[in-house]
Amino acid sequence: MAHVISDECVGCGTCATFCPVGAISQGEDGYYDVDPAVCVDCGSCEKACPVQAIAAEEKG
């Protein structure tokens, strides 16, 4: 599984705050992305997101 941030992201940064391994960073556009190479699939970001913009997806 990999966690993916959708277009519903409002750029609040809550997900990055709750990520225990620092896998989430803010892009130049102001929105956040998950680095799948660093993500440990713990789900903390998904639970913390106030707009439910993060979901687990199959790695492909």
PDB file of N, CA, C and O in Angstrom:
ATOM      1  N   MET A   1       0.836  -1.178   0.000  1.00  0.00           N
ATOM      2  CA  MET A   1       0.000   0.000   0.000  1.00  0.00           C
ATOM      3  C   MET A   1       0.884   1.246   0.000  1.00  0.00           C
ATOM      4  O   MET A   1       2.025   1.225   0.462  1.00  0.00           O
ATOM      5  N   ALA A   2       0.336   2.302  -0.518  1.00  0.00           N
ATOM      6  CA  ALA A   2       0.991   3.602  -0.496  1.00  0.00           C
ATOM      7  C   ALA A   2      -0.073   4.642  -0.183  1.00  0.00           C
ATOM      8  O   ALA A   2      -1.220   4.506  -0.610  1.00  0.00           O
ATOM      9  N   HIS A   3       0.289   5.652   0.541  1.00  0.00           N
ATOM     10  CA  HIS A   3      -0.661   6.710   0.840  1.00  0.00           C
ATOM     11  C   HIS A   3      -0.519   7.810  -0.198  1.00  0.00           C
ATOM     12  O   HIS A   3       0.589   8.228  -0.535  1.00  0.00           O
ATOM     13  N   VAL A   4      -1.660   8.273  -0.700  1.00  0.00           N
ATOM     14  CA  VAL A   4      -1.699   9.263  -1.761  1.00  0.00           C
ATOM     15  C   VAL A   4      -2.585  10.416  -1.313  1.00  0.00           C
ATOM     16  O   VAL A   4      -3.655  10.207  -0.742  1.00  0.00           O
ATOM     17  N   ILE A   5      -2.126  11.633  -1.578  1.00  0.00           N
ATOM     18  CA  ILE A   5      -2.890  12.820  -1.232  1.00  0.00           C
ATOM     19  C   ILE A   5      -3.629  13.279  -2.484  1.00  0.00           C
ATOM     20  O   ILE A   5      -3.018  13.502  -3.529  1.00  0.00           O
ATOM     21  N   SER A   6      -4.942  13.417  -2.372  1.00  0.00           N
ATOM     22  CA  SER A   6      -5.783  13.767  -3.515  1.00  0.00           C
ATOM     23  C   SER A   6      -5.845  15.276  -3.744  1.00  0.00           C
ATOM     24  O   SER A   6      -5.255  16.059  -3.000  1.00  0.00           O
ATOM     25  N   ASP A   7      -6.564  15.658  -4.778  1.00  0.00           N
ATOM     26  CA  ASP A   7      -6.770  17.067  -5.103  1.00  0.00           C
ATOM     27  C   ASP A   7      -7.624  17.778  -4.061  1.00  0.00           C
ATOM     28  O   ASP A   7      -7.766  19.000  -4.101  1.00  0.00           O
ATOM     29  N   GLU A   8      -8.189  17.024  -3.136  1.00  0.00           N
ATOM     30  CA  GLU A   8      -8.996  17.624  -2.069  1.00  0.00           C
ATOM     31  C   GLU A   8      -8.117  18.306  -1.011  1.00  0.00           C
ATOM     32  O   GLU A   8      -8.628  19.001  -0.133  1.00  0.00           O
ATOM     33  N   CYS A   9      -6.807  18.107  -1.095  1.00  0.00           N
ATOM     34  CA  CYS A   9      -5.858  18.703  -0.147  1.00  0.00           C
ATOM     35  C   CYS A   9      -6.026  20.219  -0.117  1.00  0.00           C
ATOM     36  O   CYS A   9      -6.111  20.862  -1.163  1.00  0.00           O
ATOM     37  N   VAL A  10      -6.074  20.789   1.099  1.00  0.00           N
ATOM     38  CA  VAL A  10      -6.197  22.232   1.260  1.00  0.00           C
ATOM     39  C   VAL A  10      -4.873  22.873   1.670  1.00  0.00           C
ATOM     40  O   VAL A  10      -4.817  24.080   1.905  1.00  0.00           O
ATOM     41  N   GLY A  11      -3.812  22.079   1.756  1.00  0.00           N
ATOM     42  CA  GLY A  11      -2.485  22.605   2.065  1.00  0.00           C
ATOM     43  C   GLY A  11      -2.269  23.015   3.502  1.00  0.00           C
ATOM     44  O   GLY A  11      -1.439  23.883   3.772  1.00  0.00           O
ATOM     45  N   CYS A  12      -2.992  22.417   4.434  1.00  0.00           N
ATOM     46  CA  CYS A  12      -2.891  22.821   5.841  1.00  0.00           C
ATOM     47  C   CYS A  12      -1.627  22.296   6.535  1.00  0.00           C
ATOM     48  O   CYS A  12      -1.159  22.901   7.499  1.00  0.00           O
ATOM     49  N   GLY A  13      -1.068  21.171   6.052  1.00  0.00           N
ATOM     50  CA  GLY A  13       0.152  20.618   6.629  1.00  0.00           C
ATOM     51  C   GLY A  13      -0.041  19.699   7.820  1.00  0.00           C
ATOM     52  O   GLY A  13       0.941  19.225   8.391  1.00  0.00           O
ATOM     53  N   THR A  14      -1.265  19.437   8.205  1.00  0.00           N
ATOM     54  CA  THR A  14      -1.519  18.560   9.343  1.00  0.00           C
ATOM     55  C   THR A  14      -0.920  17.179   9.118  1.00  0.00           C
ATOM     56  O   THR A  14      -0.354  16.588  10.037  1.00  0.00           O
ATOM     57  N   CYS A  15      -1.041  16.670   7.915  1.00  0.00           N
ATOM     58  CA  CYS A  15      -0.508  15.340   7.599  1.00  0.00           C
ATOM     59  C   CYS A  15       0.998  15.263   7.845  1.00  0.00           C
ATOM     60  O   CYS A  15       1.493  14.291   8.415  1.00  0.00           O
ATOM     61  N   ALA A  16       1.718  16.293   7.412  1.00  0.00           N
ATOM     62  CA  ALA A  16       3.173  16.311   7.584  1.00  0.00           C
ATOM     63  C   ALA A  16       3.550  16.340   9.061  1.00  0.00           C
ATOM     64  O   ALA A  16       4.541  15.735   9.469  1.00  0.00           O
ATOM     65  N   THR A  17       2.763  17.038   9.846  1.00  0.00           N
ATOM     66  CA  THR A  17       3.012  17.121  11.289  1.00  0.00           C
ATOM     67  C   THR A  17       2.881  15.760  11.960  1.00  0.00           C
ATOM     68  O   THR A  17       3.644  15.438  12.870  1.00  0.00           O
ATOM     69  N   PHE A  18       1.930  14.972  11.519  1.00  0.00           N
ATOM     70  CA  PHE A  18       1.670  13.677  12.140  1.00  0.00           C
ATOM     71  C   PHE A  18       2.494  12.531  11.556  1.00  0.00           C
ATOM     72  O   PHE A  18       2.507  11.444  12.133  1.00  0.00           O
ATOM     73  N   CYS A  19       3.174  12.734  10.441  1.00  0.00           N
ATOM     74  CA  CYS A  19       3.968  11.660   9.832  1.00  0.00           C
ATOM     75  C   CYS A  19       5.216  11.390  10.684  1.00  0.00           C
ATOM     76  O   CYS A  19       6.053  12.279  10.841  1.00  0.00           O
ATOM     77  N   PRO A  20       5.349  10.186  11.232  1.00  0.00           N
ATOM     78  CA  PRO A  20       6.471   9.891  12.121  1.00  0.00           C
ATOM     79  C   PRO A  20       7.812   9.709  11.422  1.00  0.00           C
ATOM     80  O   PRO A  20       8.855   9.705  12.077  1.00  0.00           O
ATOM     81  N   VAL A  21       7.799   9.559  10.109  1.00  0.00           N
ATOM     82  CA  VAL A  21       9.062   9.333   9.391  1.00  0.00           C
ATOM     83  C   VAL A  21       9.409  10.445   8.410  1.00  0.00           C
ATOM     84  O   VAL A  21      10.391  10.328   7.676  1.00  0.00           O
ATOM     85  N   GLY A  22       8.635  11.510   8.382  1.00  0.00           N
ATOM     86  CA  GLY A  22       8.930  12.644   7.511  1.00  0.00           C
ATOM     87  C   GLY A  22       8.750  12.359   6.034  1.00  0.00           C
ATOM     88  O   GLY A  22       9.481  12.898   5.203  1.00  0.00           O
ATOM     89  N   ALA A  23       7.788  11.519   5.701  1.00  0.00           N
ATOM     90  CA  ALA A  23       7.571  11.135   4.306  1.00  0.00           C
ATOM     91  C   ALA A  23       6.731  12.144   3.519  1.00  0.00           C
ATOM     92  O   ALA A  23       6.563  12.000   2.309  1.00  0.00           O
ATOM     93  N   ILE A  24       6.210  13.153   4.194  1.00  0.00           N
ATOM     94  CA  ILE A  24       5.326  14.117   3.536  1.00  0.00           C
ATOM     95  C   ILE A  24       5.999  15.478   3.492  1.00  0.00           C
ATOM     96  O   ILE A  24       6.476  15.984   4.507  1.00  0.00           O
ATOM     97  N   SER A  25       6.030  16.059   2.304  1.00  0.00           N
ATOM     98  CA  SER A  25       6.632  17.378   2.149  1.00  0.00           C
ATOM     99  C   SER A  25       5.744  18.275   1.303  1.00  0.00           C
ATOM    100  O   SER A  25       4.905  17.812   0.531  1.00  0.00           O
ATOM    101  N   GLN A  26       5.953  19.563   1.473  1.00  0.00           N
ATOM    102  CA  GLN A  26       5.171  20.547   0.734  1.00  0.00           C
ATOM    103  C   GLN A  26       5.847  20.851  -0.589  1.00  0.00           C
ATOM    104  O   GLN A  26       7.044  21.136  -0.639  1.00  0.00           O
ATOM    105  N   GLY A  27       5.068  20.788  -1.661  1.00  0.00           N
ATOM    106  CA  GLY A  27       5.588  21.090  -2.978  1.00  0.00           C
ATOM    107  C   GLY A  27       5.579  22.582  -3.254  1.00  0.00           C
ATOM    108  O   GLY A  27       5.064  23.366  -2.457  1.00  0.00           O
ATOM    109  N   GLU A  28       6.147  22.967  -4.377  1.00  0.00           N
ATOM    110  CA  GLU A  28       6.189  24.374  -4.760  1.00  0.00           C
ATOM    111  C   GLU A  28       4.798  24.966  -4.950  1.00  0.00           C
ATOM    112  O   GLU A  28       4.617  26.179  -4.850  1.00  0.00           O
ATOM    113  N   ASP A  29       3.818  24.109  -5.224  1.00  0.00           N
ATOM    114  CA  ASP A  29       2.447  24.569  -5.426  1.00  0.00           C
ATOM    115  C   ASP A  29       1.706  24.804  -4.107  1.00  0.00           C
ATOM    116  O   ASP A  29       0.558  25.248  -4.111  1.00  0.00           O
ATOM    117  N   GLY A  30       2.361  24.507  -2.979  1.00  0.00           N
ATOM    118  CA  GLY A  30       1.751  24.712  -1.670  1.00  0.00           C
ATOM    119  C   GLY A  30       1.028  23.504  -1.121  1.00  0.00           C
ATOM    120  O   GLY A  30       0.610  23.497   0.037  1.00  0.00           O
ATOM    121  N   TYR A  31       0.879  22.489  -1.939  1.00  0.00           N
ATOM    122  CA  TYR A  31       0.195  21.273  -1.506  1.00  0.00           C
ATOM    123  C   TYR A  31       1.214  20.211  -1.128  1.00  0.00           C
ATOM    124  O   TYR A  31       2.406  20.365  -1.394  1.00  0.00           O
ATOM    125  N   TYR A  32       0.752  19.147  -0.517  1.00  0.00           N
ATOM    126  CA  TYR A  32       1.639  18.138   0.046  1.00  0.00           C
ATOM    127  C   TYR A  32       1.641  16.848  -0.763  1.00  0.00           C
ATOM    128  O   TYR A  32       0.653  16.490  -1.404  1.00  0.00           O
ATOM    129  N   ASP A  33       2.783  16.158  -0.715  1.00  0.00           N
ATOM    130  CA  ASP A  33       2.965  14.887  -1.404  1.00  0.00           C
ATOM    131  C   ASP A  33       3.601  13.892  -0.450  1.00  0.00           C
ATOM    132  O   ASP A  33       4.354  14.271   0.447  1.00  0.00           O
ATOM    133  N   VAL A  34       3.291  12.607  -0.650  1.00  0.00           N
ATOM    134  CA  VAL A  34       3.873  11.530   0.140  1.00  0.00           C
ATOM    135  C   VAL A  34       4.976  10.882  -0.689  1.00  0.00           C
ATOM    136  O   VAL A  34       4.759  10.518  -1.844  1.00  0.00           O
ATOM    137  N   ASP A  35       6.161  10.739  -0.095  1.00  0.00           N
ATOM    138  CA  ASP A  35       7.266  10.038  -0.754  1.00  0.00           C
ATOM    139  C   ASP A  35       7.094   8.550  -0.456  1.00  0.00           C
ATOM    140  O   ASP A  35       7.315   8.126   0.679  1.00  0.00           O
ATOM    141  N   PRO A  36       6.703   7.745  -1.453  1.00  0.00           N
ATOM    142  CA  PRO A  36       6.451   6.324  -1.195  1.00  0.00           C
ATOM    143  C   PRO A  36       7.694   5.543  -0.769  1.00  0.00           C
ATOM    144  O   PRO A  36       7.574   4.476  -0.167  1.00  0.00           O
ATOM    145  N   ALA A  37       8.877   6.058  -1.073  1.00  0.00           N
ATOM    146  CA  ALA A  37      10.110   5.379  -0.670  1.00  0.00           C
ATOM    147  C   ALA A  37      10.370   5.526   0.826  1.00  0.00           C
ATOM    148  O   ALA A  37      11.094   4.721   1.413  1.00  0.00           O
ATOM    149  N   VAL A  38       9.790   6.536   1.436  1.00  0.00           N
ATOM    150  CA  VAL A  38       9.990   6.798   2.860  1.00  0.00           C
ATOM    151  C   VAL A  38       8.787   6.353   3.690  1.00  0.00           C
ATOM    152  O   VAL A  38       8.946   5.959   4.846  1.00  0.00           O
ATOM    153  N   CYS A  39       7.609   6.411   3.125  1.00  0.00           N
ATOM    154  CA  CYS A  39       6.363   6.072   3.820  1.00  0.00           C
ATOM    155  C   CYS A  39       6.384   4.636   4.341  1.00  0.00           C
ATOM    156  O   CYS A  39       6.754   3.707   3.623  1.00  0.00           O
ATOM    157  N   VAL A  40       5.977   4.470   5.608  1.00  0.00           N
ATOM    158  CA  VAL A  40       5.920   3.146   6.222  1.00  0.00           C
ATOM    159  C   VAL A  40       4.478   2.644   6.349  1.00  0.00           C
ATOM    160  O   VAL A  40       4.215   1.655   7.032  1.00  0.00           O
ATOM    161  N   ASP A  41       3.561   3.330   5.689  1.00  0.00           N
ATOM    162  CA  ASP A  41       2.149   2.925   5.643  1.00  0.00           C
ATOM    163  C   ASP A  41       1.508   2.776   7.022  1.00  0.00           C
ATOM    164  O   ASP A  41       0.725   1.855   7.254  1.00  0.00           O
ATOM    165  N   CYS A  42       1.843   3.678   7.921  1.00  0.00           N
ATOM    166  CA  CYS A  42       1.273   3.590   9.268  1.00  0.00           C
ATOM    167  C   CYS A  42      -0.153   4.141   9.342  1.00  0.00           C
ATOM    168  O   CYS A  42      -0.912   3.779  10.241  1.00  0.00           O
ATOM    169  N   GLY A  43      -0.519   5.017   8.398  1.00  0.00           N
ATOM    170  CA  GLY A  43      -1.862   5.571   8.373  1.00  0.00           C
ATOM    171  C   GLY A  43      -2.076   6.803   9.234  1.00  0.00           C
ATOM    172  O   GLY A  43      -3.193   7.317   9.298  1.00  0.00           O
ATOM    173  N   SER A  44      -1.029   7.291   9.900  1.00  0.00           N
ATOM    174  CA  SER A  44      -1.177   8.473  10.754  1.00  0.00           C
ATOM    175  C   SER A  44      -1.661   9.686   9.972  1.00  0.00           C
ATOM    176  O   SER A  44      -2.500  10.445  10.458  1.00  0.00           O
ATOM    177  N   CYS A  45      -1.144   9.869   8.780  1.00  0.00           N
ATOM    178  CA  CYS A  45      -1.530  11.018   7.958  1.00  0.00           C
ATOM    179  C   CYS A  45      -2.995  10.934   7.549  1.00  0.00           C
ATOM    180  O   CYS A  45      -3.716  11.932   7.567  1.00  0.00           O
ATOM    181  N   GLU A  46      -3.416   9.749   7.186  1.00  0.00           N
ATOM    182  CA  GLU A  46      -4.793   9.541   6.759  1.00  0.00           C
ATOM    183  C   GLU A  46      -5.771   9.865   7.892  1.00  0.00           C
ATOM    184  O   GLU A  46      -6.811  10.483   7.666  1.00  0.00           O
ATOM    185  N   LYS A  47      -5.429   9.447   9.099  1.00  0.00           N
ATOM    186  CA  LYS A  47      -6.284   9.698  10.256  1.00  0.00           C
ATOM    187  C   LYS A  47      -6.286  11.170  10.647  1.00  0.00           C
ATOM    188  O   LYS A  47      -7.300  11.679  11.125  1.00  0.00           O
ATOM    189  N   ALA A  48      -5.170  11.857  10.453  1.00  0.00           N
ATOM    190  CA  ALA A  48      -5.037  13.246  10.883  1.00  0.00           C
ATOM    191  C   ALA A  48      -5.623  14.254   9.905  1.00  0.00           C
ATOM    192  O   ALA A  48      -5.947  15.372  10.306  1.00  0.00           O
ATOM    193  N   CYS A  49      -5.768  13.895   8.646  1.00  0.00           N
ATOM    194  CA  CYS A  49      -6.217  14.839   7.621  1.00  0.00           C
ATOM    195  C   CYS A  49      -7.635  15.342   7.915  1.00  0.00           C
ATOM    196  O   CYS A  49      -8.570  14.544   7.979  1.00  0.00           O
ATOM    197  N   PRO A  50      -7.801  16.654   8.094  1.00  0.00           N
ATOM    198  CA  PRO A  50      -9.121  17.184   8.435  1.00  0.00           C
ATOM    199  C   PRO A  50     -10.121  17.181   7.276  1.00  0.00           C
ATOM    200  O   PRO A  50     -11.324  17.319   7.500  1.00  0.00           O
ATOM    201  N   VAL A  51      -9.638  17.025   6.045  1.00  0.00           N
ATOM    202  CA  VAL A  51     -10.547  17.024   4.886  1.00  0.00           C
ATOM    203  C   VAL A  51     -10.585  15.667   4.190  1.00  0.00           C
ATOM    204  O   VAL A  51     -11.141  15.532   3.100  1.00  0.00           O
ATOM    205  N   GLN A  52      -9.997  14.681   4.823  1.00  0.00           N
ATOM    206  CA  GLN A  52      -9.986  13.298   4.318  1.00  0.00           C
ATOM    207  C   GLN A  52      -9.459  13.220   2.876  1.00  0.00           C
ATOM    208  O   GLN A  52     -10.055  12.570   2.017  1.00  0.00           O
ATOM    209  N   ALA A  53      -8.321  13.900   2.633  1.00  0.00           N
ATOM    210  CA  ALA A  53      -7.721  13.946   1.313  1.00  0.00           C
ATOM    211  C   ALA A  53      -6.652  12.873   1.109  1.00  0.00           C
ATOM    212  O   ALA A  53      -6.023  12.826   0.052  1.00  0.00           O
ATOM    213  N   ILE A  54      -6.440  12.016   2.101  1.00  0.00           N
ATOM    214  CA  ILE A  54      -5.393  10.993   2.009  1.00  0.00           C
ATOM    215  C   ILE A  54      -6.018   9.612   2.083  1.00  0.00           C
ATOM    216  O   ILE A  54      -6.872   9.333   2.924  1.00  0.00           O
ATOM    217  N   ALA A  55      -5.569   8.761   1.181  1.00  0.00           N
ATOM    218  CA  ALA A  55      -6.084   7.389   1.153  1.00  0.00           C
ATOM    219  C   ALA A  55      -4.963   6.433   0.789  1.00  0.00           C
ATOM    220  O   ALA A  55      -3.996   6.805   0.126  1.00  0.00           O
ATOM    221  N   ALA A  56      -5.112   5.196   1.236  1.00  0.00           N
ATOM    222  CA  ALA A  56      -4.151   4.157   0.900  1.00  0.00           C
ATOM    223  C   ALA A  56      -4.528   3.582  -0.461  1.00  0.00           C
ATOM    224  O   ALA A  56      -5.699   3.324  -0.738  1.00  0.00           O
ATOM    225  N   GLU A  57      -3.523   3.388  -1.299  1.00  0.00           N
ATOM    226  CA  GLU A  57      -3.749   2.787  -2.618  1.00  0.00           C
ATOM    227  C   GLU A  57      -2.716   1.709  -2.848  1.00  0.00           C
ATOM    228  O   GLU A  57      -1.619   1.754  -2.291  1.00  0.00           O
ATOM    229  N   GLU A  58      -3.070   0.743  -3.667  1.00  0.00           N
ATOM    230  CA  GLU A  58      -2.154  -0.340  -4.010  1.00  0.00           C
ATOM    231  C   GLU A  58      -0.935   0.229  -4.729  1.00  0.00           C
ATOM    232  O   GLU A  58      -1.063   1.087  -5.604  1.00  0.00           O
ATOM    233  N   LYS A  59       0.244  -0.255  -4.354  1.00  0.00           N
ATOM    234  CA  LYS A  59       1.454   0.130  -5.079  1.00  0.00           C
ATOM    235  C   LYS A  59       1.444  -0.571  -6.422  1.00  0.00           C
ATOM    236  O   LYS A  59       1.136  -1.759  -6.517  1.00  0.00           O
ATOM    237  N   GLY A  60       1.783   0.170  -7.447  1.00  0.00           N
ATOM    238  CA  GLY A  60       1.709  -0.421  -8.779  1.00  0.00           C
ATOM    239  C   GLY A  60       2.918  -0.409  -9.513  1.00  0.00           C
ATOM    240  O   GLY A  60       2.956  -0.885 -10.648  1.00  0.00           O
TER     241      GLY A  60
END
